[in-house]
């Protein structure tokens, strides 16, 4: 049994403390970072690449062409294909990858915006890209059921951490609009750096919502 650690977070266009975001990503010891709301201006690809480099990751897909969605991986993960899309409802980044010599899996981030109909259309586009359930482990950072886009994704994916606490806002969470969805995975939540007793000021200082960190078992 091989474990893959996945971090999902709202990067808030890198407007918070970059040093704090870097510490969070490093301390999480994640193999994969699924980011929402990365910068999309003309120089954003360089900034996203620099962020990855500073934490020992590379950009598998995303950035400006995906409307703010991004998938970053460590060198332990070997991307084999990537797809990005940007539309009225936001953007998405999808990466098919495998651990060195191991099983294939899929990773995606959906960054929604605009009205509900456009968001639902974006979610439906991702569902079509994923196709029918095929036994390939899939993890998607995106809106959870209870929203139009989240309900669309729920036709193909399940909430990986249904018992998780609220995540937004980071300092006093009340709601959980974003999270990790998946299929053919066995995922369990991991305590984040910055939990009480471990620099609790970190999360609220750099991100608008508390990230999600999971370990996924790959057979």
VENGILIN-V653624 format. One record per residue. N is the residue number from 1. RES is the residue in one small letter. SS is DSSP state (@ for helix, = for strand, . for the rest). OMEGA is omega in whole degrees, 0 to 359 (999 if undefined). NEAR is the number of other ideal C-beta (glycine too) atoms within 12 Angstrom. Layout:
{{N/RES/SS/OMEGA/NEAR} {N/RES/SS/OMEGA/NEAR}}
//
This chain:
{{1/x/./180/12} {2/x/=/182/21} {3/x/=/177/25} {4/x/=/179/42} {5/x/=/186/34} {6/x/=/177/50} {7/x/=/174/45} {8/x/=/185/53} {9/x/=/172/46} {10/x/=/184/41} {11/x/./174/44} {12/x/@/179/29} {13/x/@/181/27} {14/x/@/182/32} {15/x/./179/18} {16/x/./179/26} {17/x/./180/19} {18/x/@/179/24} {19/x/@/178/17} {20/x/@/178/28} {21/x/@/178/40} {22/x/@/180/26} {23/x/@/179/26} {24/x/@/182/40} {25/x/@/178/39} {26/x/@/184/22} {27/x/@/179/26} {28/x/@/180/37} {29/x/./182/26} {30/x/./172/41} {31/x/./184/40} {32/x/=/171/53} {33/x/=/177/50} {34/x/=/189/54} {35/x/=/169/52} {36/x/=/171/46} {37/x/./168/37} {38/x/./182/44} {39/x/./181/31} {40/x/./178/29} {41/x/./188/15} {42/x/./181/10} {43/x/./189/14} {44/x/@/180/27} {45/x/@/178/23} {46/x/@/181/18} {47/x/@/179/27} {48/x/@/178/40} {49/x/@/179/23} {50/x/@/177/23} {51/x/@/179/34} {52/x/@/181/34} {53/x/@/182/18} {54/x/@/179/21} {55/x/./178/33} {56/x/./180/21} {57/x/./173/33} {58/x/=/180/30} {59/x/=/177/36} {60/x/=/178/39} {61/x/=/171/40} {62/x/=/183/48} {63/x/./183/40} {64/x/@/184/28} {65/x/@/181/25} {66/x/@/175/40} {67/x/./178/33} {68/x/./176/37} {69/x/./181/51} {70/x/=/174/52} {71/x/=/177/49} {72/x/=/181/45} {73/x/=/171/40} {74/x/./180/31} {75/x/./175/19} {76/x/./182/24} {77/x/=/180/37} {78/x/=/175/24} {79/x/=/178/32} {80/x/=/175/21} {81/x/=/181/19} {82/x/=/178/31} {83/x/=/174/29} {84/x/=/180/35} {85/x/=/177/31} {86/x/=/181/28} {87/x/=/183/27} {88/x/./182/19} {89/x/./182/33} {90/x/=/182/36} {91/x/=/179/41} {92/x/=/176/48} {93/x/=/182/47} {94/x/=/178/40} {95/x/=/169/40} {96/x/=/187/30} {97/x/=/172/37} {98/x/=/168/25} {99/x/=/185/29} {100/x/./179/17} {101/x/./185/11} {102/x/./186/20} {103/x/./176/26} {104/x/=/176/25} {105/x/=/180/40} {106/x/=/180/47} {107/x/=/179/52} {108/x/=/171/49} {109/x/=/176/53} {110/x/=/181/56} {111/x/=/187/48} {112/x/=/173/42} {113/x/./178/24} {114/x/./183/21} {115/x/./187/15} {116/x/@/180/21} {117/x/@/179/17} {118/x/@/178/23} {119/x/@/179/33} {120/x/@/179/29} {121/x/@/177/25} {122/x/@/179/42} {123/x/@/178/42} {124/x/@/178/27} {125/x/@/177/30} {126/x/@/179/45} {127/x/@/179/31} {128/x/@/177/19} {129/x/@/180/27} {130/x/@/180/35} {131/x/./179/16} {132/x/./176/14} {133/x/./186/18} {134/x/./179/15} {135/x/./177/15} {136/x/./179/24} {137/x/=/184/35} {138/x/=/176/41} {139/x/=/183/50} {140/x/=/171/49} {141/x/=/183/55} {142/x/=/181/49} {143/x/=/182/41} {144/x/./176/37} {145/x/./187/24} {146/x/./171/18} {147/x/./181/25} {148/x/@/180/24} {149/x/@/179/39} {150/x/@/178/34} {151/x/@/176/23} {152/x/@/179/34} {153/x/@/183/44} {154/x/./175/29} {155/x/./184/21} {156/x/./189/31} {157/x/./178/36} {158/x/=/175/25} {159/x/=/182/31} {160/x/./182/37} {161/x/./186/32} {162/x/./180/20} {163/x/./184/12} {164/x/./179/29} {165/x/./177/21} {166/x/./184/21} {167/x/./188/34} {168/x/=/352/29} {169/x/./189/19} {170/x/./186/31} {171/x/./178/20} {172/x/./188/15} {173/x/./178/23} {174/x/./182/14} {175/x/=/178/21} {176/x/./183/29} {177/x/./183/27} {178/x/=/178/43} {179/x/=/179/47} {180/x/=/174/49} {181/x/=/181/44} {182/x/=/173/41} {183/x/=/180/31} {184/x/./178/27} {185/x/./172/33} {186/x/=/187/20} {187/x/=/172/37} {188/x/=/185/23} {189/x/=/179/28} {190/x/./178/27} {191/x/./181/23} {192/x/./165/37} {193/x/./183/31} {194/x/./173/29} {195/x/./180/22} {196/x/./182/12} {197/x/./180/11} {198/x/./181/16} {199/x/./182/18} {200/x/./179/18} {201/x/@/189/21} {202/x/@/186/31} {203/x/@/183/39} {204/x/@/181/26} {205/x/@/188/22} {206/x/@/185/33} {207/x/./179/41} {208/x/./179/27} {209/x/=/180/34} {210/x/./180/39} {211/x/./174/47} {212/x/=/179/50} {213/x/=/181/39} {214/x/=/167/35} {215/x/=/182/29} {216/x/=/178/40} {217/x/=/176/23} {218/x/=/181/33} {219/x/./999/17}}
//
